[in-house]
Amino acid sequence: MQAHRVEVTIKQNGTLTLEDLPFHTGEVVEVIVLARSASTPHADCYPLRGEAIRYIAPAEPVAYDEWEAER
């Protein structure tokens, strides 16, 4: 079963519209609507998510006395 999560806002008349879903025409899907709880983690909880990772000389050898695990 393929799952797809999308966050939408209910319109003033109580309706919502789902667009650009990754399913084929005629495919049977199940729709479950859940209210977003206040305890859901916000993007601020993971400030480094999506940031670039940079390795300086990742293939260079490390001297034995430079290993932090041995200290």
C-alpha positions as CSV (number, residue, x, y, z in Angstrom):
1,M,0.0,0.0,0.0
2,Q,1.4,3.4,-1.0
3,A,0.9,6.3,1.4
4,H,0.9,10.0,0.5
5,R,0.8,12.7,3.2
6,V,-0.4,16.2,2.3
7,E,-1.3,19.1,4.6
8,V,-4.2,21.3,3.5
9,T,-6.4,23.9,5.2
10,I,-10.2,23.5,5.4
11,K,-11.9,26.2,3.5
12,Q,-14.6,28.4,5.1
13,N,-17.4,26.4,3.6
14,G,-16.0,23.2,5.2
15,T,-14.4,21.7,2.1
16,L,-10.9,20.8,1.1
17,T,-9.3,20.1,-2.3
18,L,-6.5,17.6,-2.9
19,E,-4.5,18.2,-6.0
20,D,-1.5,16.6,-7.8
21,L,-1.8,13.3,-6.0
22,P,0.6,10.5,-7.1
23,F,-2.1,8.0,-8.0
24,H,-3.4,6.9,-11.4
25,T,-6.9,7.8,-12.8
26,G,-9.4,5.2,-11.7
27,E,-7.2,3.9,-8.9
28,V,-9.1,3.2,-5.7
29,V,-7.7,5.1,-2.6
30,E,-8.7,5.4,1.0
31,V,-8.9,8.9,2.5
32,I,-8.4,9.4,6.2
33,V,-8.7,13.0,7.6
34,L,-6.9,13.8,10.8
35,A,-6.8,17.1,12.7
36,R,-3.2,18.2,13.3
37,S,-2.5,18.0,17.0
38,A,-0.5,20.7,18.8
39,S,2.0,18.0,19.9
40,T,3.2,17.5,16.3
41,P,6.9,18.4,16.0
42,H,7.5,21.6,14.1
43,A,10.3,22.3,11.7
44,D,12.1,24.2,14.4
45,C,12.8,21.0,16.3
46,Y,15.3,20.0,13.6
47,P,17.1,23.2,12.7
48,L,19.8,21.3,10.7
49,R,17.4,19.3,8.6
50,G,18.0,20.0,4.9
51,E,21.3,21.7,5.5
52,A,24.3,20.8,3.4
53,I,26.8,18.4,4.8
54,R,30.4,19.1,4.1
55,Y,33.3,16.7,4.6
56,I,36.8,18.1,4.6
57,A,39.2,15.5,3.2
58,P,37.0,12.5,4.0
59,A,39.5,10.0,2.5
60,E,42.5,11.3,4.3
61,P,43.9,9.1,7.1
62,V,43.7,10.2,10.7
63,A,46.6,9.8,13.0
64,Y,46.0,7.6,16.0
65,D,46.6,10.4,18.5
66,E,43.8,12.5,16.8
67,W,41.0,10.1,17.5
68,E,38.6,11.6,20.0
69,A,37.3,8.2,21.0
70,E,40.6,7.2,22.5
71,R,40.7,10.3,24.7
